[in-house]
Amino acid sequence: FLELVRLGGGFLIYASQELKNDRDLILAAITKNGNALQFASSELQNDSKIVFAAVTQTPNGNAFKYVSDRLQNDREILLNVLVDATLKNIPYSISYYNYIANTKFCDDKEVVLKAISASVNNFKYASSRLKDDREVVLAALKKDIYFPFVYAYIKDREIFIANNYEHLEYAPSDLRADSKFMYKAITGDGYNLKY
């Protein structure tokens, strides 16, 4: 049976409960297909090493829906998955995990910064408080200077200046009303005159 499972984790659907609780068999299956976690016993779906292996095997984090409730709310699992995704340059989105429904993670600065490191798209899942945090905004810009969604949260003129007045259309109205600021923006790029 182990040879069949190594070909693809879907064969676990036909496994006995005893085999679905076999750690080595489940590891072999999720190494091929992280979604095979759905066929693992509830005990193994609650095993942090098994879960980490499964979730990091699925680029969209899809296997996370088969994880026990306890581990779906485990901060360390999320941080480890995000670090792994960043190292592998896999654009994980925390929205694929049930973490997004758990606002404590969306308002956890360390989690949000690691999520942004994995994918700048994760900026949009940050809490309102963190979207206004200078360090979080700068981390998103560092990841992708051309990600316009971030610019809507920039309140700091120095960030716009440092980024060559990119996406000035998102600048707060008080900043666009500042004649000295706008003069520099226009002399740098006449296109900014329309703002």
N, C-alpha and C positions, 0 to 999 in steps of 0.2 A: 504493500500500500504506500510505503514511503516513496518509492520510485514514481508512482502515479502522482502523488502530491507534489513532488519536485517538478513535474511537468506543468503543473498549474494548480493553484490552491482550491479551485472550484470542486475538485474531487472530494473535498472534505464533507460536502453535503451528504455523501453516502456513508460517511464514517460512523462508527458506533460512538456512544457517549464516552466510552473508555478512551478511544482514539482521539476524540475531540478534547480530551483532557491531557493528552500526551504532549508535554512541553516541546520535545525535540521535533515531533511531527508538525506541530503548529508553527514552530520557528522555520522549519523547512518550507512550509506552505506560504507563510507571509513574506519570506525572502523572495519568492517568485511573484506574489500578488498580495499586497497589504490588505486588500479587501477580504481575503480569506479569514481575517479575524472574525468575521460574522459567524463562522462555523465553529469557532473555538468555544470551549466551555466558559461559563460565566466566571469561573475562577481564573482562567487565563486572560479573559477580557479585563480582569482587575489586576493583572500583573504588569507593573510599570515597564519592565524590560521588554515584554512581549508587545505591549501597546506602543512603546517608542519605536520598536522595529517595524511594526505594521504601519504606523502613521507616517514615518519617514520614507516608507516604501511607496506611498501614494502621493504623487506631486501635488495634488489638489487637496490633500488632507481628508479625502473622502472616507478613509477607514475609521476616522474619529467617531463616526456615528455608531460604531460597534463597541466602543469603549464603555466600561462601567461608568455609572454616574459619579462615583467617587473620583475616578481619574479624570473625568471630563472637567472637574473643578480643581484639578491639581496644578498649581502655578508652576511647579518645577518641570512637569511634563511639557507644558506650553513653552517655557523658556528653553528647554533642551531641544524641542522640535524647531523652534525659531532659529536657534544658533546653528543647528544642523542644516537647515534650509539656507541660511546665509553662507555657510562654508561651502555648500554644494552649488550655490548660486541658483537655487530653486525659488521662484517667486511665490512662496506660500502666502496665502491670504488668511488672516485669522478669522475671516467670516466663514470659512469652511468648517471651522470648529464651532462647537456650541458655546465657545467662550464669548462670542459677541453678544449673546443674550445675557451674559453675566457681566453686568456693568463694572464690577470690581476690577476686572482685567482691563477694561477699556479706560479706566481711570488710574491704572497702575503704570506709572511712568517708565519703569524698567521694562515691563512687558511691551508697552507701546514702542519704545525706542528699539527694542530687539525686533519687533514686528515690522517696523519701518525699514530696518536693516535688511530684512528678508524681502520686503516689497514696499515700495513707496505708496502703493495703493492702500496699504493698511492705515495710512494717516487718516483716511476718512472714517475709520471705525473708532478713533480715539474720542475720549470724552470731550465735551466743549471746553472744559478747563484745560486739558492738555493741548487742544488745538490752539489755544491762546498762549501756550508756554513757548518761550523763545527757543529753548534748547530742542524741543520737539520739532518746531518749524524748521530750524536750521538743519536738523538731522534729515528731514524729508527733502529739503532743498539739496543737501549734499548727495543724497541718493539719486535725485533726478531734478535738476534745475528747471527742466521744462515741464514739470508736472503742475499745470495751472491751478488745480484744486487747492494746493498749499498756499498760493499767493493771496487767496481770499482771507486768510487768517493772519497775514503779516500786518502788524501794527507799527513796526519799527522802521523808520526811514533808512537806517543804516543797512538793513537787509536789502531793501530795494536798490540802494546805491551800490552795495557790494555785488549785486546780481545784475548790474548794468541796466537797471530800471525795467527788467523783464516783466511782462504781464502787468503793466501799470494799470490796466483796466480794473484790476482787483484791489488796487490801493484804496485805503479808506478815504472817504471824501475830504476829511480835514487835511490829509496829506496832499491830495490833488489840488486843494485850495491854497496850498503854500506856494507862493509865487517863486521863491528862491529854489525850492525843490523842483518845481515844474520847469523852471528855466534851465536847470542842469539836465533834466530829463530830455527836454526838447533839443538842446544843443548837442546832446549825445546821440540822439536819434530823432529826426524830424517827424517820424511816424507817431511819436508820443504826443504831438500837437493835438491830436483828436481827443485826448483825455483832458 
